[in-house]
């Protein structure tokens, strides 16, 4: 009987291990400079010229934003992993997570070149042009790629600078915030006021 109880306890610990590891990884990740900021009402367009505004965040519990450019090798290396992430959450709508891209214009990265690159590689998630309200977060760092996790109110829960090494790392990072924020849409009263930042530059990252 004691052996059976010990075996059952071990199985329970193994079942809980992925969740524990995800939470540990999130806790160990360095805090990004834009974490806690609020992306308030912005207006921009997608790569087809269709208007998009900050209400896009209300369309999901969490929004994962990938900030990238066509001239950025690390951005390109992790794009297949973001493609897998997009497919995963498309196939699990009950998790209520969406992925959008925002292009870092300049140095040859334009809406047209970005649209062509996405089409050539079969990357199907929605991509937008940037806006000053988005830039106030992105320009807290001079590096790309960047990944934001944003709740339904526009609060930046996480800000990752640099490339994810694998799909598992990316998926675990997102899942850790999904698991620890049962309903971010109800966290408006906890949204931090954006810290003072320099006036946003034009939506261009040619100098990165």
N, C-alpha and C positions, 0 to 999 in steps of 0.2 A: 504493500500500500504506500509506504513512504517513497519507494522508487517511482510509483505512478504519480504521486503528488509533485515530486521533484521534476519529473519529465514534463508535466503539465505547466509548471512554473517556467521552465526553460522555453517551452513553446510560446507562452504568452510574452516572454521577454523578446524572443525573436520576432514575433508579430509586431511588437511596438518599436523595434529598432529603427526601421526606415523613418518613422515620424520623429524619433529622437534625434537621429542624424541630421534630418532636414532642419530642425529647430536649432541644433548646435551649429550647423554651417551658417545659418542666418545670423546667429548671435556673434559668431567669430568674424563675419565679414566686416571690413572697415566701413564706418559710416560715411556715405557719400555726401559731398558738400551741399547738395540740393535737398537732402532728406528733411522732411518736415515743412518744406515750402508748400505754398498753395498755388496751383496753376488756375488763375481766375479767368473770367470770360475773355476768350480769344476768338478771333475769326481768321480762317485761312482757307486754302483750297486743297483738294487732293490733286494727284498728278494729272487728272483729266480735267481740272478746272472747276470741279464741283465744290460749292461752298460747304465748309465744315466749321463747327464752332465747339465750344467747351461742353455742350450738352452730349457730346460723344462719350464722355465719361459716365453718364447716367445709363448707358446702354449695357453695362456689365458691372459685376461686383468689383472686379479688378481689371485694369487696363495695363498691359505691358507695352511700353514704348521703346522702340529700338531706334537710336539716333545714329545715322550712318552716312557714308558717302561712297560714290562709285570708285574714287581714287584710293580708298583706304583698304589695304590688304587684310588687316585683322577683321575689319567689318565683313569683308567677303568670305573669310574663312568660317565665320560663325553663322552666316546666313542659312546654310542648310539645316543647322540646328534650330534656328527660328522657324524654318519651314516645317520641321517636325512638330515644334511646339504649336504652331498654328493648326496643323492637322489634328493634333491631339485634342485641343480645346474645341475645335469645330465638331469633333466626334463625341465630345462629352459636354453638351450644352448645359447640363445641370450644374457644372462647376462655375459657369457664368464668368468666364475669363475671355478677354479679347486681346488681340495683338494688333498694334498699328506701328508703322514706321514713320519716321520724320527724316527728311533728307537734309544733309548739311551742304548747302549750296556753295559753289565756288570751286576753283581749281578744275573746272571741266565737269563738275557734277551739277546738272541742271534737271528740271523736271523731265525733259525729253530723254536725256541720257539715262536717268534713273529708271524711268518707265521702260526703256528698251532693255536695260540690264535685268530688271525683274521679269519681264516677259520671256527673255531668252533662257532664263534659268527656272522658269515655272514657279516663281514665288508669287503667291496669290493674295497675301494679306494687304490691307489698305495702307497706302503711303501718302503722307501729307507734306506740304511745304511748311517751313517753320513760321513762327510769329513771335513778336517781342515778348509776349507772356510766356512762351515756351523757352525762348532764348535766355530769359533771366535764370532759368534752371541750368540749361545746357552750358551757358557761358560761365558758370562757377568753376568749370574745368576747361583746360585748353587741349583736351585729348578726346579722341573718339576711337572706337565706338563707346556709346553710353547706353545704359538701360535703366529705365524708370519703371517702378511699379506704383500705379496711381489708383486711389479708390474712387468711388462713385461721386464724391464731392470735389475731386480735383486735388486732394492732398497727396503729396509725394511721400509714399511709405518707404521707398527704397530708391537709392541712386547708385548704380554700379558703374564705375569707370573701368573700361578695358574689356577685353574679349573673354568670353566663357571658353573654357578648355574643351568642353564636351557637351553633348545634349543632356547627359545625366546631371551635370553641374547646373546647367541652365534650368532644367525642369525642377530640380530639387530646390533651387533658389526661389522660383515662383511659387511652388507648392508650399514652402515654409511660410510665406506671407498669406497665402490663401487659407492655410490651416489656422493661422494665428489671428485672422481677422474675419470672424464669422460673418459679419455684415458691415463692411466698411461704408455702405451707403448711409448708415445711421451714425457716422462718426463726425458729422459736420461741426458739432460743438467742441470737438477735440482738435480741430484743424489748427495747426500752428500758423501764426502770422509770418509771412515771408520776412526773412531777415533783410536788412538793407543791402542792396547790391548796386554795383555800378549801373548806370543807365544802359539798357540793352543796345547793342550795336545792330546794324542792319542784319537781316537774316542771311548771313554768309559766314562760312568757316574757312575761307581760302587761306587764312593765316595759320591754321592749325598745323 
